Amino acid sequence: MVKKLTKHGNSLALVIDRPILDLLKIDPDTPLDVSTDGKQLIVAPVKQSARRKKFDAAQELAHKRYGKAFKKLAE
């Protein structure tokens, strides 16, 4: 697939078609890693580390169990 960059303010933007976004499960909130090997531009969804997944799960559990207490403490 050949694409052209489009003007976006003072920058250029690459518009990614919906089928590709759906295939890669990318939405507006998905962080993307943009890198290069010196010859190619590489854009890929950021992979969460196992440590980050564990942290997110623990944080969610804490909010479920103690969310009301956290809210009272914040007030």
N, C-alpha and C positions, 0 to 999 in steps of 0.2 A: 504494500500500500504506500503510495507516495502522497505526502502531505506538504502543505505550505504553511509557513508561520503567518499569523495575522497580527495586525497592530492592536495593542491594548495599552492605551495611554502612551507613555514614553518607552514601553517595553514591547516585546514580541511574545505571542502566546501560541502554543501548540494545542489545537483542539483535538481531543481524543473522542472517537466515535463511541456511541452508547454500547454496541455489541462488545467492543474490547473492554470497556469499563465493567460491563456485566460479567464477562468471562473472568476477569481478574478480581472481581468483587471490590471494585474501587467506587467510593462515593465521595461527596464533598468533604467529609470528615477524615478520610483516609490519608495518613501522612505518607508522602512519597519520598524516596531516596533518589536524588538526581546526581549522577556521577558520569565520569568519562574515562575511557582508557587512552585518551589522546587522539583517537580517530573516530570514536562513536559516542553518541549521547545515550546514556542508559537511564531509563526511568522505571522504577519498580516500587511496589508497595513496601513499606518498612515492615520487616519481620519482627514480631515481638519476641524478646528473649524469654526463656523459661522462667527466669527470675522475675521478670516484669509480670508475666501471667500469674504467678503465685502471689505477688504483691497485690495485683488488681483483685484477685479472688478474696484475699484476706481483708482488703479494704471494703469490698462489697458485703462480706459477712459481718464485719464490725458495724457497718451502717445499718444493716438489717437488725442486728441484736441491740445496738446501743444508740441508734439514730435519735430517739427522743431525748435521751440523756445528753447527747452531744448538742442538740438544739437548745436545751435548757442551760447548759454550761455556756453556750455562746451568747446567751441573752444577759 
